[in-house]
Amino acid sequence: MKRTVLKLMCALGIIAMVSSCGNSGQKQKEEKEKAMAFDATSLSEEPVFDIRTDLGTIRVKLYKQTPLHRDNFVKLASEGYYDGLLFHRVINGFMIQTGDPLTTDPSKSAQYGTGGPGYTIPAEIVPGLTHKKGALAAARRGDAANPKKESSGSQFYIVQDPATCAQLDGEYTIFGETVSGFDVIDKIAAVETDGRDRPVKDIHIISVRPEVPARTAASQTADSTSSDKPAEK
C-alpha cells in the first residue's frame, strides 16, 4: 500500500510539475505576444513601414529580393527595437544613419555607431538595386575586418544624395526604398552637426510600425470623432 501511495504521489507530483511548466510556458508566450508592437505574420511579402521621427514620417518599402534583411528589420521593429534611437550620423549631401541601440544612453556617446544586437547578417547585394534617393541600406564594418561584407544587425542608412552614394553600389546591401517622406530625409540631412557628423540637437526615431491604410486611418478618425459627440436619443 505504501509503495502504491508513494507511486501515486510521485505521479501526481510529476503531473503538477508538467502542468506548472505548461502554464509558465503559456504565460511567457502570452507576455511575449503582448510585448510585440504588431503581428509580423500578417505583413505582405514587401511590407511598408512608417518610420516616425521628430521631423516627420518616412514611409519605406522593404524588398522581397533581400529576405534576410527584410525579416530582420521586421523582427526588430515588431519588438520596438528602433523606438527611441537617434540618427547618430548625418552627412548633408550624402546620407542619414540610425539603428544603434547605444544611442539611448548619452553616457556612451563616444561609442555611437558601434552598437548592434550582437549579430551580423550575410550580405544580400542584388544587381539592379542601387543607391537611389531614399534607398535603405545596411551599415557594416569595412572590408579589412569584414571581407564578406556582412551587414550590421540593426544599423541602416537612408540615401539623401544618390550621386555621392553611387560609389557604394555593389558594396552594401540595399534592402528597401522610400515611398514618401523624401522631404523629411532632406530635413534631417540639413540639421546642424558636430565634428563627428552627429546632430547637435538629437533627432529620434519615435516608432517604426507597418503603414496604416488610408481608409483604415480615416475610419478610425471618423469613429473617434463620432464617439466624442452626444448620442442622439
SVG drawing of the C-alpha trace seen along z (x, -y; Angstrom):
<svg xmlns="http://www.w3.org/2000/svg" viewBox="-34 -74 76 76">
<polyline fill="none" stroke="black" stroke-width="0.4" points="0.0,0.0 2.8,-2.4 4.5,-1.7 1.3,-2.4 0.7,-5.6 4.3,-6.7 4.0,-5.9 0.7,-7.9 2.3,-10.8 5.2,-10.8 2.9,-10.6 0.8,-13.5 4.0,-15.5 5.2,-14.9 1.8,-15.9 1.8,-19.1 5.3,-19.9 4.3,-19.4 1.2,-21.4 3.2,-24.2 5.7,-24.2 2.9,-24.3 1.2,-27.2 4.5,-29.0 5.3,-28.5 1.9,-29.7 2.2,-32.7 5.6,-33.6 4.2,-33.2 1.3,-35.5 3.6,-38.1 5.9,-37.9 2.9,-38.3 1.6,-41.2 5.0,-42.9 5.1,-42.7 4.3,-46.0 2.4,-44.3 1.8,-40.9 4.6,-40.3 2.9,-37.3 0.2,-39.5 2.6,-41.5 2.9,-41.2 6.0,-40.0 7.1,-43.6 5.9,-45.3 5.6,-49.0 6.6,-50.8 6.3,-54.3 9.4,-55.5 8.2,-58.3 10.8,-60.8 11.0,-64.1 11.0,-65.9 8.2,-63.8 7.5,-60.4 9.5,-58.5 7.5,-55.7 9.6,-52.8 9.0,-49.6 11.2,-46.5 12.4,-44.3 11.5,-40.7 14.8,-40.2 16.6,-40.6 14.6,-38.3 17.2,-38.1 17.4,-41.8 13.7,-42.3 12.8,-39.7 15.4,-41.0 14.1,-44.6 10.5,-43.3 11.6,-41.3 13.4,-44.2 10.5,-46.7 8.0,-44.3 10.0,-44.2 10.1,-48.0 13.9,-47.8 14.2,-51.0 11.8,-53.1 13.8,-56.0 17.0,-55.5 18.9,-58.5 20.1,-59.4 23.7,-59.4 25.4,-60.1 24.1,-62.7 26.0,-64.0 24.2,-66.5 24.6,-65.7 25.2,-62.0 23.0,-60.0 21.4,-59.8 22.2,-56.8 20.5,-55.3 19.8,-51.9 22.4,-51.9 20.9,-50.8 23.8,-52.6 22.2,-56.0 19.6,-55.6 22.5,-56.1 24.1,-59.6 27.0,-58.3 28.0,-56.1 28.1,-58.9 31.7,-58.2 30.7,-54.7 27.8,-55.8 28.0,-53.9 29.5,-50.7 26.4,-49.1 24.0,-46.4 22.0,-43.4 25.1,-41.1 25.0,-39.5 25.6,-40.4 23.5,-39.5 25.0,-37.8 25.3,-40.2 22.4,-40.3 23.9,-42.5 21.4,-42.3 22.3,-43.6 19.9,-46.3 19.3,-47.6 21.1,-50.9 21.7,-53.8 18.9,-55.9 17.3,-58.8 15.6,-57.3 17.2,-53.8 17.5,-51.9 20.9,-50.1 22.6,-48.2 25.6,-49.7 28.6,-47.4 32.3,-47.3 35.0,-47.9 36.3,-45.3 39.6,-44.7 37.7,-43.5 34.7,-42.2 35.7,-40.7 32.3,-39.1 30.6,-42.5 28.2,-41.2 25.7,-43.8 25.2,-45.3 22.4,-43.5 20.4,-46.8 22.2,-49.9 21.0,-51.2 21.2,-54.4 18.9,-56.2 20.3,-57.8 19.9,-61.5 22.1,-62.2 22.3,-59.3 25.2,-61.0 27.5,-60.8 26.3,-57.4 26.6,-55.8 30.2,-54.7 28.6,-52.3 26.6,-50.3 27.6,-46.7 29.4,-47.2 26.5,-47.5 23.2,-45.6 20.2,-47.7 17.0,-46.2 14.3,-48.8 13.3,-52.2 11.5,-55.3 7.9,-55.6 7.1,-59.0 8.8,-61.5 11.7,-62.5 11.4,-66.0 11.9,-64.5 15.1,-62.9 16.3,-66.3 15.2,-68.0 17.2,-65.5 20.2,-65.8 20.2,-69.6 20.4,-69.8 23.5,-71.2 26.1,-68.6 29.3,-68.4 32.8,-67.3 31.6,-63.6 28.7,-64.2 26.3,-63.8 23.3,-66.2 23.8,-68.9 20.1,-68.5 19.0,-64.9 16.7,-63.5 14.9,-60.4 13.0,-57.6 9.7,-57.7 8.5,-54.4 8.7,-52.0 5.3,-50.4 3.5,-49.0 1.7,-51.6 -1.9,-52.2 -4.0,-52.1 -5.6,-55.5 -9.1,-54.0 -8.5,-52.5 -6.9,-55.6 -9.9,-57.7 -12.3,-55.2 -10.5,-55.4 -10.6,-59.2 -14.3,-59.2 -15.1,-56.7 -13.1,-58.8 -14.9,-62.0 -18.3,-60.4 -17.7,-59.0 -17.0,-62.5 -20.5,-63.6 -23.5,-63.2 -25.6,-60.2 -29.0,-61.0 -32.0,-59.7"/>
</svg>
